[in-house]
Every structure is written in C-alpha cells, then in structure tokens.
Amino acid sequence: MNPSFLMKASDIRKSYGAVEALRGVNFHISRGETVALVGDNGAGKSTLVKILSGATRPTSGGIEFDGKNVALDNTDIARELGIETVYQDLGLCSNLTVAENIYLGREIVRRLGPFRMLAKREMHRRAAHVLKDLSINVPRTSANVAGLSGGQRQAVALARARLWERSMILLDEPTAALGVQETRRAMDSVRQIRNEGTAVVLITHSMPMVMEMSDRVVVMRRGEKVGDVPTSKLGSADAIVSLITGATERWIEEPTPFEPRIAEGAAS
C-alpha cells in the first residue's frame, strides 16, 4: 500500500443471503483528505460505512490501515485504531451533560486510597477547552444534552471525536435537520478537524456540501463503486447526479496520494 494512504479497502463484498449489498468495492483515503461518499438509497453507502467503522464484517475483502492489514471485527478495534463514527442520530445520551457525553466510556478516574472517583472537574475543563477550540456556540459543559439544539448536539459529537485525536472520522449526514447558521458552524468545525490532519469521510445527499467540502467524490450505485473523481474535475454537481442515476455509466480515476492543504486559518 502507498504510505500516503491512511486506509485502503480492497474488493470489499457483503452479502445478506442472496442479496449482494457490496460487490467488490475499493476505497482509499489519505490523512487530511475529505472524501464525500454519495449514492441513492440502497446504493451500499451505509453498508460500506458500517464495514469501515467496524460495525459490520465484510463477507470478503481486505482492509489496510496505516500500512498494516487489519481486521475491523468490531467498533472497539476501530476506535483503538483512531476511527470514529458520528452517526446521524449522533449517539448522545440525553440524560447526561455535555462533558459526560464527550467522556462517555472514557471517563477520567482518580484514585483516593482504595477508592476510585470520577475526575469531574478535569473532564469539564478539557471538554470546555475542545469546544472553545471548535468555535461553536455551546452552553456550559454542565448543561444537559436534552436541552440543546440540533447544531449544539452536533458540536458535542464532533468535540468527542476531536478530543480523542482521531485519525479518521466518518460523518453520516452531519447537517441533517440543521438550520443555515448551524450548518455553517458544523462545517467550519469539520474543516478545523480536517486541517489538523484527520481524514474525513462525508456521507451526505447535499450536493452543494459535496462540492464545497470534499477533495474527492466516491459514488455508489447498486452495491458498486461507479465514480471516484477529484472534486475539482467534476465541474458541477450535475456530474455527480449523472453517476448516481446511471446517465454516466462510470468515472473512476487511478488512486493518487492526496497532498494535505495548508490550514485555512494559518493562511489568513
């Protein structure tokens, strides 16, 4: 595998009985690259994401991560490698606070003699710091998640991924049901994460978002990859729609290493 590729999945197949959800899909992504994964409902996007995140095992095929062959048998293995998934429902617990959600399952524990206690103050301090870095309007870290807006909940999910310095983040419809301003803030946060060298897989039906945010577009149709093109070569979203609908049969370019861009904040 080319060392510039953070992940490379080869000939991934997944069958459910007689139904072939994925038919020999190849996928690659580099550090600092944003790849938009698009396709109609039932095209195989969700199945591929579940395999890349460790939630589902492929029927056949191989995955390399950071130059090594890996078996993503479950999500815990994926997280240990640095792969985080932010699903459309965000996976937050409404009965917990912002800080508790960010540290859920990874709580900081202090020892006091024979006793173990949660370091709540430290968790709140670190949670506030990462949220501040993302420039997102989120209430105090002691606020209950149940009372947050959709954009604020999205911020908590992104902060959780960023705090643990993930190598790769899969975002499933990250701006679904968000308003215009909340969408902009969420995308600004994704850019910050990407500019720090994190690979981002963006699953979305929003063509304007694809054109604005992605470096490359991967198009799925009926369980196959029919498009894999640098976004700059597409010209417009119409080219993506043509691949999704089948008006354009196939457009796949040879994989080449991605050169991470200079952070936008540093350039200004």
C-alpha positions, 0 to 999 in steps of 0.5 A, spaced: 500 500 500 502 507 498 504 510 505 500 516 503 494 512 504 491 512 511 486 506 509 485 502 503 479 497 502 480 492 497 474 488 493 470 489 499 463 484 498 457 483 503 452 479 502 445 478 506 443 471 503 442 472 496 442 479 496 449 482 494 449 489 498 457 490 496 460 487 490 467 488 490 468 495 492 475 499 493 476 505 497 482 509 499 483 515 503 489 519 505 490 523 512 487 530 511 483 528 505 475 529 505 472 524 501 464 525 500 461 518 499 454 519 495 449 514 492 441 513 492 438 509 497 440 502 497 446 504 493 451 500 499 453 507 502 451 505 509 453 498 508 460 500 506 460 505 512 458 500 517 464 495 514 469 501 515 467 503 522 467 496 524 460 495 525 459 490 520 464 484 517 465 484 510 463 477 507 470 478 503 475 483 502 481 486 505 482 492 509 489 496 510 490 501 515 496 505 516 500 500 512 498 494 516 492 489 514 487 489 519 481 486 521 475 491 523 471 485 527 468 490 531 467 498 533 472 497 539 478 495 534 476 501 530 476 506 535 483 503 538 485 504 531 483 512 531 476 511 527 470 514 529 463 514 527 458 520 528 452 517 526 446 521 524 442 520 530 449 522 533 449 517 539 448 522 545 445 520 551 440 525 553 440 524 560 447 526 561 451 533 560 455 535 555 462 533 558 459 526 560 457 525 553 464 527 550 467 522 556 462 517 555 466 510 556 472 514 557 471 517 563 477 520 567 478 516 574 482 518 580 484 514 585 483 516 593 486 510 597 482 504 595 477 508 592 476 510 585 472 517 583 470 520 577 475 526 575 469 531 574 472 537 574 478 535 569 473 532 564 469 539 564 475 543 563 478 539 557 471 538 554 470 546 555 477 547 552 475 542 545 469 546 544 472 553 545 477 550 540 471 548 535 468 555 535 461 553 536 456 556 540 455 551 546 452 552 553 456 550 559 459 543 559 454 542 565 448 543 561 444 537 559 444 534 552 436 534 552 436 541 552 440 543 546 439 544 539 440 540 533 447 544 531 449 544 539 448 536 539 452 536 533 458 540 536 458 535 542 459 529 537 464 532 533 468 535 540 468 527 542 471 525 536 476 531 536 478 530 543 480 523 542 485 525 536 482 521 531 485 519 525 479 518 521 472 520 522 466 518 518 460 523 518 453 520 516 449 526 514 452 531 519 447 537 517 441 533 517 435 537 520 440 543 521 438 550 520 443 555 515 447 558 521 448 551 524 450 548 518 455 553 517 458 552 524 458 544 523 462 545 517 467 550 519 468 545 525 469 539 520 474 543 516 478 545 523 478 537 524 480 536 517 486 541 517 489 538 523 490 532 519 484 527 520 481 524 514 474 525 513 469 521 510 462 525 508 456 521 507 451 526 505 445 527 499 447 535 499 450 536 493 452 543 494 456 540 501 459 535 496 462 540 492 464 545 497 467 540 502 470 534 499 477 533 495 474 527 492 467 524 490 466 516 491 459 514 488 455 508 489 450 505 485 447 498 486 452 495 491 458 498 486 463 503 486 461 507 479 465 514 480 471 516 484 473 523 481 477 529 484 472 534 486 475 539 482 474 535 475 467 534 476 465 541 474 458 541 477 454 537 481 450 535 475 456 530 474 455 527 480 447 526 479 449 523 472 453 517 476 448 516 481 442 515 476 446 511 471 446 517 465 454 516 466 455 509 466 462 510 470 468 515 472 473 512 476 480 515 476 487 511 478 488 512 486 493 518 487 496 520 494 492 526 496 497 532 498 494 535 505 492 543 504 495 548 508 490 550 514 485 555 512 486 559 518 494 559 518 493 562 511 489 568 513 
